[in-house]
Amino acid sequence: MDDLLSRTRAAVWHPCTQMKQLESAPPLAIARGEGPWLIDTDGRRYLDAISSWWVNLFGHCNPRISAAITEQLGRIEHVMLAGATHAPVVELSERLASLTGLGHAFYGSDGASATEIALKMSTHFWRNSGHPEKNGFISLKNAYHGETVGALSVTDIPLFKHTYAPLLRHSAQMPTPDVRLAEPGESAEAFALRCADALESHLAEHADTTAAFIVEPLVQGAAGMAIYHPVYLSRARELCTRYGVHLIADEIAVGFGRTGTMFACEQAAIRPDFICLSKGLTGGYLPLSAVLTTDHIYAAFYDDATARGFLHSHSYTGNPLACRAALAVLDIFEQDGVVAANRAKSERFTVVMEPLRDHPRVRHFRHLGMIWAFDVTRATPDFALRFSQSALTQGVLLRPIGNTVYCMPPYVVDGMEMDRTVAAMLHGLAASTDRGRGSMADGGSEKLP
């Protein structure tokens, strides 16, 4: 292990990491995975309670997904999608269209790519429709949509955004309906509607220059698992329709069963103009993202003129191996009744979490689907790092966001594994000393290592 760690420090630049911290908090040297477990080079096991950054749905080395990829390897590993097609990408596009009510899937490699695609498509639509002035975007306060330049322009996390401000386009941020910010006694629904009033005021003044409103449905992940009432999405859909502005649903983190329905938008009974998908799309196996949109938007690009087409591309767009992994994921959902099974698991696991809800340092304990989170009072500036290191000593991989601790496990976890996660969280609370409030207040929005 020591050799591998020294080599990674010398050769690898890790994401979302201050590399100097690796001297005191080295990364896990992972050799293999097994279900919800990660196993290091010394044979130590760690429960992957955050699904390896929210991507893993059905466990590591899932035999059904592995078999699908292996079978596809014997057919074709990759062919460019410009001027060619193949069965996996066609079948996946058809099935995603059936699930979302949208169509003509356009593929990228990751969530930020999906955001870029949706933003460009929206702007290009308005240009093709004779409204080039409609090229602005709005998002929520504390929003996170990725870290490429376009995606970062609609992100509102200062830690990521400020350094690159000279590269970014201006966007407007609307008040977040994060229920933690409601007034005392104000219901989640009433607060969401109050925030939607601010959105209406902005659209009434700026709709003529606004292309789209991009939103993370129901849960703002990097904002500290900020959960809000579905009525906000319903109202946003009404307003975007009334004012002629696209609604982009960024379901990259919350799609594929995370919130208790296949897609979070279902809980508001709305259909967005664009949906961005990634992370769980391939069950954590291979990089893949997809953007689906309406036939009306697609038709604005269908023309004899090349310049009116959507001239965006990635070398590995619609990779057959990744598409076959995604098809295997959809098969598991369909054949195993995963969404319904998760609802039952969610109820049981929430009971297991009760000791955390009652802990004196815990505030805003919250839960939606297969996501649990809480904020920690009197968190020191190094709380996230100290807590995650404490959890590792208990054999659980957790990665707090500022002073927010969350659990977002693979769907294959069982009761004993959730018991272990709760025990590790309680251990982390005990191990993180109370040396005064840190730089993050309750409900902090920074996405930290």
MARLUM-601433 format. One line per field, with one value per residue (C-alpha): residue in three letters; x, y, z. Coordinates in steps of 0.25 Angstrom, whole numbers, plus 5000, padded with zeros to 4 digits. Layout:
N
residu	c(ALA_...)
east	c(X_...)
north	c(Y_...)
up	c(Z_...)
This chain:
449
residu	c(MET_ASP_ASP_LEU_LEU_SER_ARG_THR_ARG_ALA_ALA_VAL_TRP_HIS_PRO_CYS_THR_GLN_MET_LYS_GLN_LEU_GLU_SER_ALA_PRO_PRO_LEU_ALA_ILE_ALA_ARG_GLY_GLU_GLY_PRO_TRP_LEU_ILE_ASP_THR_ASP_GLY_ARG_ARG_TYR_LEU_ASP_ALA_ILE_SER_SER_TRP_TRP_VAL_ASN_LEU_PHE_GLY_HIS_CYS_ASN_PRO_ARG_ILE_SER_ALA_ALA_ILE_THR_GLU_GLN_LEU_GLY_ARG_ILE_GLU_HIS_VAL_MET_LEU_ALA_GLY_ALA_THR_HIS_ALA_PRO_VAL_VAL_GLU_LEU_SER_GLU_ARG_LEU_ALA_SER_LEU_THR_GLY_LEU_GLY_HIS_ALA_PHE_TYR_GLY_SER_ASP_GLY_ALA_SER_ALA_THR_GLU_ILE_ALA_LEU_LYS_MET_SER_THR_HIS_PHE_TRP_ARG_ASN_SER_GLY_HIS_PRO_GLU_LYS_ASN_GLY_PHE_ILE_SER_LEU_LYS_ASN_ALA_TYR_HIS_GLY_GLU_THR_VAL_GLY_ALA_LEU_SER_VAL_THR_ASP_ILE_PRO_LEU_PHE_LYS_HIS_THR_TYR_ALA_PRO_LEU_LEU_ARG_HIS_SER_ALA_GLN_MET_PRO_THR_PRO_ASP_VAL_ARG_LEU_ALA_GLU_PRO_GLY_GLU_SER_ALA_GLU_ALA_PHE_ALA_LEU_ARG_CYS_ALA_ASP_ALA_LEU_GLU_SER_HIS_LEU_ALA_GLU_HIS_ALA_ASP_THR_THR_ALA_ALA_PHE_ILE_VAL_GLU_PRO_LEU_VAL_GLN_GLY_ALA_ALA_GLY_MET_ALA_ILE_TYR_HIS_PRO_VAL_TYR_LEU_SER_ARG_ALA_ARG_GLU_LEU_CYS_THR_ARG_TYR_GLY_VAL_HIS_LEU_ILE_ALA_ASP_GLU_ILE_ALA_VAL_GLY_PHE_GLY_ARG_THR_GLY_THR_MET_PHE_ALA_CYS_GLU_GLN_ALA_ALA_ILE_ARG_PRO_ASP_PHE_ILE_CYS_LEU_SER_LYS_GLY_LEU_THR_GLY_GLY_TYR_LEU_PRO_LEU_SER_ALA_VAL_LEU_THR_THR_ASP_HIS_ILE_TYR_ALA_ALA_PHE_TYR_ASP_ASP_ALA_THR_ALA_ARG_GLY_PHE_LEU_HIS_SER_HIS_SER_TYR_THR_GLY_ASN_PRO_LEU_ALA_CYS_ARG_ALA_ALA_LEU_ALA_VAL_LEU_ASP_ILE_PHE_GLU_GLN_ASP_GLY_VAL_VAL_ALA_ALA_ASN_ARG_ALA_LYS_SER_GLU_ARG_PHE_THR_VAL_VAL_MET_GLU_PRO_LEU_ARG_ASP_HIS_PRO_ARG_VAL_ARG_HIS_PHE_ARG_HIS_LEU_GLY_MET_ILE_TRP_ALA_PHE_ASP_VAL_THR_ARG_ALA_THR_PRO_ASP_PHE_ALA_LEU_ARG_PHE_SER_GLN_SER_ALA_LEU_THR_GLN_GLY_VAL_LEU_LEU_ARG_PRO_ILE_GLY_ASN_THR_VAL_TYR_CYS_MET_PRO_PRO_TYR_VAL_VAL_ASP_GLY_MET_GLU_MET_ASP_ARG_THR_VAL_ALA_ALA_MET_LEU_HIS_GLY_LEU_ALA_ALA_SER_THR_ASP_ARG_GLY_ARG_GLY_SER_MET_ALA_ASP_GLY_GLY_SER_GLU_LYS_LEU_PRO)
east	c(5000_5011_5017_5004_5001_5015_5013_4999_5005_5015_5007_4992_4985_4972_4959_4953_4965_4976_4987_4996_4985_4989_5001_4993_4980_4985_4974_4969_4977_4966_4968_4954_4940_4929_4914_4914_4928_4941_4954_4967_4981_4983_4969_4962_4947_4940_4925_4923_4912_4912_4912_4926_4921_4906_4908_4908_4893_4895_4908_4922_4925_4910_4910_4898_4904_4918_4912_4905_4918_4926_4916_4917_4932_4931_4922_4928_4935_4933_4929_4927_4913_4915_4911_4909_4899_4898_4888_4891_4890_4877_4871_4876_4870_4857_4856_4860_4849_4839_4843_4844_4834_4845_4852_4864_4875_4888_4900_4912_4922_4918_4909_4916_4916_4901_4899_4907_4899_4886_4890_4895_4883_4874_4881_4883_4868_4864_4874_4868_4855_4858_4861_4876_4874_4869_4883_4883_4881_4876_4878_4876_4884_4894_4892_4903_4902_4917_4930_4933_4932_4917_4912_4920_4913_4900_4907_4906_4917_4927_4939_4938_4933_4941_4955_4949_4940_4947_4944_4929_4916_4907_4895_4884_4881_4867_4864_4866_4854_4863_4854_4865_4863_4848_4844_4840_4826_4826_4823_4832_4821_4818_4833_4834_4823_4829_4842_4834_4828_4843_4845_4832_4836_4850_4843_4833_4845_4855_4848_4851_4866_4865_4867_4865_4864_4872_4869_4873_4859_4856_4870_4882_4893_4905_4897_4898_4886_4876_4863_4850_4835_4831_4821_4833_4835_4821_4821_4834_4828_4815_4824_4834_4822_4815_4828_4834_4846_4852_4852_4864_4863_4877_4874_4889_4890_4875_4870_4869_4862_4870_4858_4848_4843_4850_4852_4850_4841_4831_4827_4823_4816_4823_4831_4843_4848_4861_4866_4880_4884_4897_4903_4894_4891_4902_4901_4915_4922_4925_4925_4912_4902_4890_4881_4867_4857_4844_4840_4837_4851_4857_4849_4856_4869_4864_4868_4876_4886_4897_4899_4885_4888_4894_4908_4913_4921_4930_4939_4932_4918_4908_4919_4913_4920_4914_4900_4900_4903_4892_4882_4886_4883_4869_4867_4870_4860_4850_4852_4854_4844_4855_4847_4837_4847_4855_4842_4841_4856_4855_4845_4853_4866_4860_4856_4871_4875_4867_4879_4885_4872_4872_4887_4889_4899_4889_4880_4871_4871_4865_4861_4856_4856_4870_4876_4879_4885_4887_4895_4905_4906_4919_4926_4941_4947_4953_4941_4938_4952_4952_4939_4942_4955_4948_4937_4949_4954_4940_4940_4931_4933_4926_4930_4922_4919_4924_4916_4906_4907_4900_4897_4894_4897_4896_4882_4888_4891_4884_4880_4893_4901_4892_4894_4909_4907_4899_4910_4921_4913_4911_4926_4930_4921_4928_4942_4940_4942_4934_4945_4935_4927_4934_4933_4921_4908_4896_4892_4906_4907_4921_4925_4937_4947)
north	c(5000_5010_5009_5011_5023_5029_5027_5034_5046_5047_5044_5047_5060_5056_5063_5073_5071_5080_5071_5075_5068_5055_5056_5055_5048_5038_5033_5019_5009_5001_4988_4983_4984_4975_4979_4992_4989_4995_4986_4992_4986_4981_4974_4984_4986_5000_5001_5011_5019_5030_5021_5026_5040_5036_5027_5013_5007_4992_4990_4988_4977_4974_4961_4966_4979_4972_4961_4971_4979_4966_4962_4975_4974_4963_4971_4985_4994_5007_5014_5029_5033_5043_5036_5022_5016_5003_4995_4999_5014_5012_5003_5012_5025_5018_5013_5026_5033_5024_5027_5042_5046_5053_5048_5049_5046_5053_5047_5052_5046_5052_5061_5074_5070_5068_5082_5088_5081_5086_5100_5101_5094_5104_5116_5110_5107_5121_5126_5117_5122_5136_5140_5141_5151_5140_5135_5137_5126_5126_5115_5114_5120_5110_5102_5092_5088_5084_5090_5092_5107_5107_5098_5107_5119_5114_5108_5116_5110_5121_5111_5106_5119_5131_5127_5125_5137_5144_5132_5131_5137_5144_5137_5140_5132_5131_5129_5114_5107_5099_5096_5099_5114_5115_5124_5118_5112_5113_5100_5095_5097_5111_5114_5108_5116_5129_5126_5123_5137_5142_5134_5140_5154_5151_5145_5156_5166_5157_5146_5153_5151_5138_5124_5115_5112_5100_5093_5081_5075_5073_5072_5082_5072_5081_5091_5081_5071_5083_5077_5085_5083_5078_5090_5098_5090_5090_5105_5107_5099_5108_5120_5115_5112_5125_5133_5125_5120_5106_5098_5089_5078_5074_5060_5056_5053_5051_5042_5027_5025_5033_5042_5030_5031_5028_5043_5054_5062_5051_5056_5069_5062_5071_5069_5078_5083_5077_5066_5063_5049_5043_5037_5025_5024_5013_5008_5014_5006_5015_5030_5033_5045_5048_5060_5058_5068_5071_5068_5083_5087_5076_5081_5095_5088_5080_5087_5087_5097_5091_5103_5101_5087_5084_5084_5078_5065_5056_5046_5035_5040_5028_5018_5004_4998_5010_5008_4993_4996_5006_4996_4986_4996_4999_4984_4982_4994_4987_4972_4974_4985_4994_5007_5000_4992_5004_5011_4999_5000_5015_5014_5003_5010_5024_5016_5012_5026_5031_5032_5042_5050_5051_5055_5068_5073_5069_5079_5078_5063_5060_5049_5047_5033_5027_5040_5044_5056_5065_5077_5078_5089_5095_5089_5093_5097_5083_5076_5069_5063_5059_5053_5045_5040_5035_5028_5021_5015_5009_5003_5013_5023_5036_5050_5061_5074_5085_5083_5074_5059_5050_5036_5032_5017_5007_5001_4987_4991_4983_4986_4982_4990_5002_4999_5000_5013_5019_5015_5021_5034_5034_5031_5043_5052_5048_5049_5063_5072_5084_5094_5105_5108_5106_5115_5107_5111_5101_5098_5102_5101_5097_5084_5080_5068)
up	c(5000_5004_4990_4983_4992_4989_4974_4974_4981_4971_4958_4961_4963_4971_4969_4979_4987_4993_4990_5002_5011_5005_5014_5027_5021_5010_5000_5001_4993_4987_4981_4978_4982_4986_4987_4996_5001_4996_5000_5001_4997_5011_5011_5020_5016_5016_5014_5002_5009_4999_4986_4981_4979_4977_4965_4970_4970_4971_4977_4972_4963_4961_4953_4944_4939_4938_4929_4920_4918_4916_4905_4898_4898_4888_4879_4878_4888_4881_4869_4867_4867_4856_4843_4850_4860_4868_4876_4890_4888_4880_4891_4902_4896_4894_4908_4914_4905_4910_4925_4924_4913_4906_4894_4884_4895_4893_4900_4907_4917_4931_4938_4935_4920_4921_4927_4916_4906_4911_4913_4898_4893_4900_4895_4881_4880_4883_4873_4862_4866_4864_4878_4879_4891_4899_4904_4919_4930_4944_4955_4970_4981_4985_4972_4967_4953_4950_4948_4933_4929_4925_4936_4946_4941_4947_4959_4972_4981_4984_4987_4972_4965_4970_4965_4951_4951_4939_4930_4934_4928_4938_4942_4952_4965_4971_4986_4989_4995_5004_5016_5026_5022_5025_5036_5049_5048_5033_5025_5015_5005_5009_5008_4994_4989_4995_4988_4975_4976_4975_4962_4956_4959_4952_4940_4939_4937_4930_4922_4909_4911_4918_4911_4923_4938_4942_4955_4963_4966_4981_4986_4984_4987_4988_4996_5007_5003_5003_5002_4997_4995_4981_4980_4976_4963_4960_4961_4953_4942_4942_4942_4931_4922_4924_4921_4910_4917_4917_4930_4931_4941_4946_4951_4950_4965_4968_4957_4956_4969_4979_4984_4984_4970_4957_4955_4965_4955_4956_4970_4965_4953_4943_4930_4928_4915_4917_4926_4930_4934_4938_4951_4954_4939_4937_4952_4954_4944_4932_4929_4922_4922_4914_4911_4906_4901_4895_4880_4879_4883_4874_4862_4863_4859_4848_4835_4822_4828_4835_4844_4850_4855_4869_4866_4879_4880_4889_4884_4892_4891_4892_4895_4893_4906_4914_4908_4910_4925_4926_4919_4930_4940_4935_4934_4949_4952_4944_4948_4962_4965_4971_4974_4982_4989_4992_4998_5008_5011_5013_5024_5032_5030_5035_5048_5049_5048_5060_5070_5060_5060_5075_5076_5083_5072_5061_5054_5042_5041_5028_5019_5005_4998_4999_5004_5019_5024_5036_5040_5052_5061_5066_5055_5054_5041_5039_5043_5030_5029_5044_5043_5030_5036_5049_5040_5033_5046_5047_5033_5027_5015_5018_5012_5019_5011_5021_5034_5027_5029_5019_5015_5000_5000_4989_4988_4992_5006_5017_5031_5038_5028_5032_5047_5044_5037_5048_5058_5050_5049_5064_5066_5057_5065_5078_5071_5065_5077_5081_5079_5075_5062_5049_5037_5032_5039_5039_5025_5019_5004_5001_4995_5002_5003)
